[in-house]
Structures are given as C-alpha cells and as structure tokens.
Amino acid sequence: MTERDGGASGAAPSYQDYLARDSREVPRSLLERSWRDLGNAPLDASRYTSQAFFDLEVERMWARVWQMACREEELPEAGDTIVYDIVGRSLLVTRQADGSIRAFHNSCTHRGRKLLLADEHIEHFRCPFHGISWQLDGTVRSIPCRWDFEHVSDGDFCLPEARVGTWGGFVFVNFDAGAMPLEQYLEVVPDHFSRWRLEDCWKAVHVAKVIRCNWKVAQEAFMESYHVVATHPQILSIIADANSQYDLYGPHVSRNLAAFAAPSPHLGSGNVDPQQTLDGMLQLMGRRPGALGEFTAQEARGPRAQLGDLNRRAFGRAFEGDFSNVTDAETLDAIVYNVFPNFSPWGGFAPNIVYRWRPHGRDVGSCVMEVMILKRLDRGQSRPEPVPVHWLRDDEPWSDAKEIPILGPVIDQDMSNMPYVQEGLVASATGRVQLGSYQESRIRHFHQTLDTYLQR
C-alpha cells in the first residue's frame, strides 16, 4: 500500500527515510510533506490538441500569470533590453537608469510596428517605421512632424507597461495590472530557496529547442519520476524513483523530491551492490568510477554520506562560504519545484538546473523547451557575463550541446516520447488521459490550477 504523504511504495524507504539517515541536520523545508487527494478523474485529451483550448489559455491564463522572462545579470547596465515573446505578445524588459527593471509592450503606439526584434543595448527606443522615439522609461522623446498629431497627447503616445517583479536573480513579468504580488504568487518558494541563494549564481548554460508537442506535454514529462523505469533504465541503480516524494502547496507551486545515490525499488531490495551505486554516481558526476579509493562502498555510512563528503569538500575548495553543514540531500538529490505555469528551478547546492517551457508562437502542437544551469561563483571570481542562448536545430539532439554532456543524453531519451505523446493524443480513441493518484498528482494539480484561470 502506498504511503502517499511520504512517497514510499511497499517496503521501499521513503524520501523522508533517506533524510532521516542524512549525515547533517536537514532543513525544515525538506522535512515538510504537503500532499492532498485531488481525485482521479481523467483529463480530456483535447486539452493538449485543441486550438480552441489553446486560444483560451492565451486569453485567460497567459495574460494573467507571473512568468519568468530572464535573469537579472542579463541586464547589467541601463539600456540593456531583453525581448520576451509569448503567444503573440511581446515585451521589452529594460534596465533603467536608476537600476530598476521595467517592461514595456513591444509595439509602437503610432502604427503598431515592433520596436525591437532581438535583445539589444539601447540609448532609447525608436520605431524604425516613422522614427518616433521614447526614453528608457517609456515616455515620448520625439515625434517627427509633431504638428500633425495635435489631437494626440504625449501621454497617449507613452509605451504601455506590464508588471515586473524579481526573485532569486530572475525577472518575472505579468500582463495583468491587477495580479497578486509576485511574492504572494511564489508561495513557499522564497522561503525554501533562501538557503540556496540563486541570486548569487550566474547563468552558465542556456540551451533551447523547438519540440513537436504541446507545451504541457513537454512540461509534464519532467513533473514525475514514474517514467524513469521505462525511459531512463540506465540510472535505476542510482535513483530512488518510485519512492519519490511529491508535494502540493498553493495553486501555483509543487515539487518532486527524488533521492540519488540510492537504488530504484524496481530493482528489488538488496539486489544492487552499494559499490555499483557509488560508481554510477561518480560517473554521473563526471568522475571515473573507482578512481576515489577512499570512498569505499563498504563504509557503514553508505554512498550518500560518502558522496556528500566529496561534494562538500569540492564546494569548499571552489566557492566562498562554509559548506560543512550542507546535507547530503542538498548536494545529490533532484529537488525540483514547479511554479505555475512553466517555470521549474531545482533547489540544492549543486549547479542548479532551471527549466522553462513556452508555446511556440500560436501553434498548439509545438513548444520551446529551455534548459539553463546556474553556477555559483568560484572563490574570488567576479560575476561572468551570462551565456547567450544556444538554439538547437530541429535535427540536432540535446546530446550535441556540449555544455550539458550528462543531461543532454537523458533529455534525448525524454524526446523519444514527446512527439509521439502528441501524435497519440490526437489519435486517441478514448479521448481521455488517466493519471496516477500519487506519482502524477503534480500534473493533476497543474491542470486544476489551469482550470481556475480558464473559468474566470
């Protein structure tokens, strides 16, 4: 019988059991369990395939939610501007002279021409069509032949704004002037991540690709560990997948906690030698299995504590700060949060993965998936410039992205499903999607939140 609040299945240890064995004191945020029964009604397959449903998302959801637009370090100086496009809308996210960040609709208030097509450093905004220009704060700078617009005030010509908020070094935007504050929208995230301080990191990796499936299909592939046994069998000796913990907070936030350096329950109790788990983790971390003889799997503490020691020492050598009290879990595990609708930052102290999924224009059957990796500053290092986006072509696998040598091949395994999930949903004879009650509860939680926006 499944202990749904702890994520343990049968005789397998729960995620909380692994935390109880951690070699360091575990922070309160990881000890939390927040789950509730959301029922088990099927989803309608048309949620992923219907243009009408997609258009409803555009009108009632994307226009009202907070969404991550960029990192703050991508806007280091006044005039630095990021173009953020989403389902036909476009914003110019711009650093101001006073250091603040504002976002303006990327549309000339004269004839509607887009002002910028790509990220730029600018002194002011200028429309290439007729030359009307604006200051960085969106106020009118000049209008050629101003005499011909006596019926329009400078105030009428100002660039309309969207709301902007920041957290953890990320810049968020919201098209809805009446939306709740970002801090409220993020629920437990600011408190939980205060220990991990993503604001002190920098964007070291950014890879993106257009995927032939609905944006929700792509996102949901990364919201559960249930698929590991079939899609990623090569990591079963190092991940406790079927006994992952799933937490549901308010409407906008959920998380998945999966222990690494622990074997999958699918392999059976006692059937995986600890040395196999240890060597598998060393390989995953980019080290040669067996190269570190001092970390013997025969030690009573087990692979998690040994690898935690390895990582704590490595962090201490590389980064500013004291990592002696960092838990094994925070150096090893998949601590994956999702913020509705499409933002997924990883917690912990290892290089932090960040996922984002967006519709590709107004196409219900394709999306953009982005993978970022945030790294901490090396000891004495000044903040490097954030890397540009590496766009993969349609025929390029994620494994071709040399900056994600371990993660890329794993994502390619996920890609082997996604387009065919989309095709299968179109071809479905039942028109229904059935979800597991616990392991896929985060997906159900997501759809119930989506419905609250669509029904407004």
N, C-alpha and C positions, 0 to 999 in steps of 0.2 A: 504494500500500500504506500502511496506517495505521500510524504510529509511536505505538503505544498508550501508551507510557510518557510521551510528551510531548504528546499530543493533537493532533499535526499530521496533516492529511489531504492526501495528494498533495503538490502544490507549495506549498501554503499555509504561511506561517510558523506555527510552534508558539507556544504561550503563552510558553515559555521563550525563544524568539527575540525576542519583544517585550520581555521582561525584560532580555535582553542589550543592547537598544538604549535602555534607560531612562536618563534624564538624571542619575539619582542611584544610589548604591550600593544594591543590592537586599538586603533582609534574608534571612538563611539560610532562614527558614521558607517564603518564597515560592519559593526555588530548589529546594526539595525536590520529588521526584517519587516517589510511593508508590502503585504500582498492581500488581495481580496478576490473573492469569486466574482467574475464578471459574466458568468453564464457560459453557455456553449452553443448558442445559436449560430448557424452557418452564415458566412458572408456571401453577398451576391457577387458573382464573378464580373459583372458589368462594372463594378467599382474600378476595375483595372483596364477595361476595354472600351467603355462608352465615352464618346466625345461629349455628350450632354453632361455626364457626371464630371468629366474633366473641366468643362466650362463652368460648372457650379463651384468646383474648387477654386477656380480662378476668381470668380466673382465674390464668393463669400468667405473663403479661407485665406488665400494668399494675400488678399487685400487687408487682412486684419491681424496677422500674426507677426511676432518678432522673428526675424530671420538673420542669421549671421551673414554679413556682407564681406568682411575682410579682417585682417589683423591690423592692430594699431601701428605696428612697425612698418607696414606698407605705406603709411602716410607720415613720414618723419618730418616734413617741412611744410610750411604754409604754401598752398597751391598744389600740393600733391593730391591727385584725384584718381579714384577707382570708379570704373563704370560697373554698376551692379544691375544685371538684367534678370528678370524673372517673369515668365508667362506674358510677354508683350509689354511689361512695364520696365522702366529704366531709370536708375538714379545715378547722380553724380555725388559720390561720397568724398568730401573735400576737407582737408585740414585748413583751419582758419588762422589768421594772423595771431590771434590770442591763444592758439594752441588747441582750441576746441575742434570738434568734428561736426560738420553739418551735412545734410543730404538734400539735394535739390532734384526735382524731376528733370530728366534729360530731354527736354522738349522746349523749343523756342516759343515764347509766349506771343510771337507775331504770327508765324505761319506753321509752326509745329516741327520744324526740322530738328533732328537730333543734334545736340551741340557737340558731343564727343562720341566717337565710335570705339575708343580704346583708352586704357589708362594713360594719363599724361601728367606732367607738371605744367601748370599754367600760371600766368600772372593774373588773368581774368578770363571769364567765359566770353566767347564770341561766336555768334552764329555765322557759319560760312556762307549762308544763302544771301542775306542782305546786310550783314555787318553789325547788327545790333549787339551790344556787349553789356556785360554785367560784372560787378565787383564779386570778389570771392564770397561775400555774404549774401549774394543773390539780388542785391539792389541794382537798379539801372545805372550803367556807366555812361553809355552814349547810344543815341538813336539817329542814324543818318536821316536827313530830311525831317527833323523833328516837327517842322511846321505842318506836315501833312497828317499828324496824329494829335491834333488839338483835342479831339474827342476822347483820348485815352491818357490817363494819368501815368506818371512813372510808377506809382504803386500798383496799377493794373498790369504793368509790364514786368514786375518783380517775379523771380523764379519761385514757384510754389515749393514748399518743403515737405519732407517726410520726417518722422521722428527718428532720433538716433539715441542709442544707449551703448555703454561699454561694460564689459566684464571679462576678466581673465586675459586681457590683451586682445580680445575680439571686439569688433564693431558690429552692432546689430542695428537693423533698420525696421521701421514699421510704417506702412502707408496709412494707418488708421490713427487720426488725431485723438480719438477717444479711447485708445487701447490702454490697458493697465500698465503701470511702470514695469520696465524690464526686470528690476529686482524682484518684483512680485511674481512675474511670469516664470522666472527661473526656479522658483520654489526652493528646494533643498540644495541646488547646485552650488551657489556661492559659499554656503557653509561647508559642504562636503569637500569642495576643492580648495578651501582656504589653506589647507595643509600642503597642497601640491603646487600652488602658485604658478599657474600657467602664464600669468602676466610677466613673469621673469624669464620666460622662454622666448625663443625666436623660431620663425618658420624656416626650417632647414630643408623640407621636402614638400613639393606640391605637384601631384600628378593627376591628370584628368582625362576622361574619355567619354565619348557618347556611347551609350549602351542601348541595344534594341529591346527595350522593355519599358513599361510604365514605371514612373519614379518610385512608386510604392513597392512594386515587385523587387526592385533593386535594394531598397532600404530594408525591407523585411527579411532579406537573406542574411542580414547582419544583426538581427534582433533576437536571435535564438541560437543555442548550441545544439539543438536537436539534429541539425543536418550534418554534424561533424562525422558521425559514424559512416555515412554513405559518401559524403562529398570530400572529406579530408581524412581518410583512413590512416594515412601515414603519420598522423600526430596522436593517434589513440593512446600510445604508451606514455604521453606526456601531458594530457589534458583530461581533467575530470569533467567531461561534457554533460552526461546525462544527469549528473548531480549538481549542475549549476544552480545558482540562486537567482530568482527573478523578483524584482521589487517594483511596485507601482506606487507612485506618490500622488501628487495632484493631477489635474488633467494633462499637464504638459511634460512631465518628467517620469521616466522609468529607467531601470538599469538591469544589467546582467553581470553577475559575479561568477567567474569560472576560474578554478584553480589550475595553474600549470605546475609542472614537476610533480604531477600526481596522475596515475593511470586512469583510463576510462573504465567505468563499471562494465561496459560492454565486453571487456577482456576477461572478466571474472576475477574474483578475489584471489590474490596470491599468485596469479599467473604471469605477472610482469616483474622481472628482476629489477630491484632498485638501481642496479648499475645501468640497465637499459634505459630507465627513465632519466638518470643523471646524464648519460652520454647523449640521449636525444635532446635534452635541454641545452647542453653545451653546444651541440650542432646548431640548434635553433638560434642561439645567441651569437653564432658566427665563430665559435671556438672549435678546435679539433677534439672530438671525443677521446677521452683517455689522456689528454695532454696535461691535465692537472692532477697529478697523482695524489696530492694531499687531500683532495676531495673524494675520499673513498666512500662508495655506497654502503659499505658495511658499518659505518658510523651509526650509532643508535638514533641520532637526530634525524637522519633521512635526507634525501636530496633537497627538499625545500629549504631547510635550515642551512645546508652547505652552500647552496646557490645563493641564498640570501646573504651569507657572509661574503661570498665572492663579489656580489654586486655592491654591497655596502662599502667594501674596500675600494672598488673601482670608482664609485661615486665620490668617495672622499678624496681620492687622488685627482680626479678630474675637475670637480666642481667646488665652488665656495660653499661652506656650510658644514654642519655636523650631521652625518647620516647614520650615526651609531644606533639610534633608536628607531630607524625606519624598519617596518615589519618586512618579513619575507614576502607576504602577500603584495605589498606595495612595490616590490622590485620584480615580481614574477607574473602576477595574475592579469587576466583580462578583466578590467574594472571599467565596464562600458556603459556610459549614460546616453540616453537619447532625450533631446529637447525637441518637442513638437514644433514644427512639423518635420525638420530634415537635417538636424544638427546632432552629431554624435561625437563628443570628446571622451577620450579614455583618461581615467584617473591613474594615480600612482606616480612613481618617481622615475621609471624607465622612460626613454623617449616616447612622448605621448602621441598616439595616433589620433587623428581627427578625421571623421568622415562627413561629407555633405552630399546630398542628392537633390537635384533640381530637374524639373521638366525641361526638355529640350524644345524651346520655343513653345508652340501650342500643340505639339504632337503628343497625343495620348499614348502612343506606343514607343516612345523613346525618351531617354533622360540623360543627364550628365552626372556621372559619379566622380567625386574628387576625394583624393587621399592626401592629407597633409601629415607631416610629422614635425612636432615641436621638440626642440632640444634645449637643454639648459646650457648656460654659458660656461665654457671651460674656465678654470681658475685663471683670473687675471685677463680674461678675454673681453674686449669691447663687443657690443652687440653687432653681429654681422648684418649685412643687408639681407632682407628676406629673398628667397629664391623666386624666380618667375615660375609661372605655371608651365609644366611640361605636358603638352597635349599629345596624347597617343592617337595615331591614325586608327581607322576602323580595322585595318589588317594587322595592327601591332598588338601583341599580347602585353599584359601588365608585366610579365617577366622581362620584357625588353627595357623596362625602366630600371636602369642600373642603380638608381638611388634607393630602391626598395627590393634588394636582392632576395630577402627572405619572404617578405609579404607578397611580392608580385606573383610568384607561382601559386600561392594559396588563393589569391583573388582570381587567378585564371581558372582555378577549379570551381569557384563560385560562378564565374562567367559561363561555365559549361552548362549551367542550369538556366540562367535568367532569360535569355531569348526564347527558350523552349517552354518556360513557365508562361510567358506572354502568349506564345502560339497556342499552348494548351488551354489557357483561359478562354481564348477566342473560340476554340474548337469544343469547349466543354459541353457535354450532353446534359449534365445536371444543372449547370449554371450556378453552382454553389462551391464555396471554399470552406472546408471543415478544418478547424484549428484545435490543437491540443489544449486541454483545460489549463495546464500549468506552464509547460515549456514554451508555448506560443501565446501566453497571456499578455505579453507586452504588445504583440501585434493587435490583439483584440482591444487592448487599452488605447492604442493609437487610433483605431477606427472609431471607437466610441467618442473620443475627443474630436475627431474629424466630423462626426455627425453633429456634435453640438454647434460647430461653426456653420455647417451646411443648413441647419434647421433655423438659423437666426433670420 
